[in-house]
Structures are given as structure tokens and as C-alpha cells.
Amino acid sequence: MKIWTDRLVELGVTLPHVAAPVGGYAPAVRSGPYVYTSGQLPFVGGTLPATGKVGDTVDIAEAADLARTAAVNALAAVEALVGIDAVARIVKVTGFVASAPSFTSQAAVIDGASTFLHDVFGPAGVHARSAVGVAVLPLDSPVEVELLVELRS
């Protein structure tokens, strides 16, 4: 059954190849019926489309789009490990937003990832979530997203 693969095709989404880690970690790890992804940056073709702080050099709409891209990259890590069609549901999304000091709309930014996951998985894409403002992220990325995914039994 290729329900999620077919849904990605309907949405016009192609999962990218997973970049090799630049440290002592894996892009995703399976433990029992769960896959935990490492934090994924919004790379497109090996580069970050934007850098900087949300609420300063990056606006909310652009940051939400970057969060969507980071979620696509996280799904690519799941695909590479177990295949996207093994997913039963998205359990949790943790999103980090590199925020200007007075920026307080982290949830609106991470909605870009949440909306995308709901578009792909429907009710199985509704998840628990944290949207955390931070001072800086790797490579000055505006956002980073990680997933906890439950697999089909």
C-alpha cells in the first residue's frame, strides 16, 4: 500500500536525498515502532535559501515556508530509513525558530511544518508540538524541525 507516497505525488512533493551527517549522528533512528529524526534544516539542493533571525531579516511567511521545507527534509530521513508508507502517524513535531529578541510568533512559523504534515497524512498528521524560540541555529538557519513518527505494526 503506497498511500503516503501517492499523496506526496498528488501534492507535487518530491522527497530529496538525505544529506550525509556532518557529525556523529544519524538523520533518523528507529526504536521499536517509532522513528526519531534528527533536527532538519530547510536545505534545498544543498543550500539554505535564507539565513538570519525571524522577526529581523526573515519574516513569518518566509520562515513558515522554510519550516515546511525542513519538514519535507525530515520526511526524507524517514523515507531513507523505513519508507514513508510505513508511517502510521506523526506523533510529535519539535520546531526551533532562530528568533529576534522581541519575536514571539514561533507557533505561526512552525505551523508551516504542521500544515504540510496534515496535508500529507490527514488525521494521522495531527500531532503534539513544541515551537521553541532560540538565539541561533546551525549555519544561521532560521528554523529547524524534528519529528517523532509512529510506524505501522
C-alpha positions in Angstrom: 0.0 0.0 0.0 1.5 3.3 -1.1 -1.0 5.7 0.4 1.5 8.3 1.6 3.7 8.1 -1.5 0.7 8.6 -3.6 -0.4 11.6 -1.5 3.1 13.2 -1.9 2.7 12.8 -5.7 -0.8 14.4 -5.5 0.8 17.4 -3.6 3.6 17.6 -6.1 6.2 16.9 -3.4 9.4 15.0 -4.2 11.4 14.0 -1.2 15.0 14.9 -1.6 18.0 12.7 -0.9 19.1 12.8 2.7 22.4 14.7 3.2 25.1 12.8 4.9 25.5 13.9 8.5 28.4 16.1 9.4 28.9 14.7 12.8 28.4 11.6 15.0 24.7 11.2 14.5 22.2 9.6 12.1 19.5 11.6 10.2 16.9 9.2 11.7 16.9 6.3 14.1 14.3 3.6 14.6 13.4 2.4 18.1 10.6 -0.2 18.3 7.6 1.2 16.5 9.0 4.8 16.3 11.3 6.8 14.2 13.0 9.8 15.6 14.5 12.2 13.2 17.5 14.5 13.9 16.7 18.2 13.5 16.4 19.0 9.9 17.3 22.4 8.4 15.5 23.7 5.3 18.1 22.8 2.8 17.1 23.0 -0.9 19.6 21.5 -3.3 22.3 21.5 -0.6 22.0 25.2 0.4 19.9 27.2 2.8 17.5 29.5 0.9 17.7 32.1 3.8 19.7 32.7 6.9 19.1 35.0 9.9 16.6 35.7 12.6 12.9 35.5 12.3 11.4 38.9 13.2 14.5 40.6 11.9 15.9 39.6 8.4 13.3 36.8 7.9 9.6 37.4 8.0 6.9 35.0 9.4 5.6 33.9 5.9 9.1 33.1 4.7 10.0 31.3 7.9 6.8 29.2 7.8 7.8 28.1 4.2 11.2 27.2 5.5 9.6 25.2 8.3 7.6 23.3 5.6 10.8 22.6 3.7 12.5 21.3 6.9 9.5 19.0 7.5 9.9 17.7 3.9 13.6 17.0 4.7 12.6 15.2 7.9 10.2 13.0 6.0 13.0 12.3 3.6 15.0 11.0 6.5 12.1 8.7 7.4 11.8 7.6 3.8 15.5 6.7 3.7 15.3 4.7 6.9 12.0 2.8 6.7 10.0 4.1 3.7 7.3 6.8 4.0 4.5 4.2 3.6 5.5 2.6 6.9 4.2 5.6 8.7 1.1 5.2 10.9 1.0 8.7 12.2 3.1 11.8 13.1 3.3 11.8 16.9 5.3 14.9 17.7 6.9 17.9 15.9 9.5 19.9 17.6 10.4 23.1 15.8 13.1 25.6 16.6 13.0 29.2 15.4 16.0 31.4 15.5 14.2 34.5 16.9 14.9 38.2 17.1 14.8 39.2 20.8 11.2 40.6 20.6 9.8 37.9 18.3 7.0 35.8 19.9 5.2 34.1 17.0 7.2 30.9 16.9 4.0 28.9 16.7 3.0 30.7 13.5 6.3 29.7 11.9 6.1 26.0 12.9 2.6 26.0 11.5 4.3 25.7 8.1 5.5 22.2 9.1 2.3 21.2 10.9 0.1 22.2 7.9 2.3 20.3 5.5 2.2 17.2 7.6 -1.6 17.4 7.9 -1.8 17.9 4.1 0.1 14.7 3.6 -1.2 12.5 6.3 -4.7 13.9 7.0 -5.9 13.0 10.5 -2.7 10.8 11.0 -0.7 14.0 10.6 -2.3 15.8 13.6 0.4 15.8 16.2 1.7 17.1 19.5 4.1 20.0 19.1 6.6 22.3 20.6 7.6 25.6 18.9 10.7 26.9 20.6 12.5 30.3 20.1 16.2 30.1 20.2 19.1 32.6 19.8 20.8 30.8 16.9 20.7 27.6 14.9 23.3 25.7 13.0 24.6 27.6 9.9 22.4 30.6 10.9 19.3 28.7 9.7 16.1 30.5 10.7 14.3 27.1 11.5 15.0 23.5 12.4 12.3 20.7 12.6 12.4 17.2 14.1 9.8 14.5 14.0 8.7 11.6 16.1 6.8 9.1 13.8 4.9 6.0 14.8 5.2 3.1 12.3 2.5 0.7 11.2 2.6 -2.7 13.0 
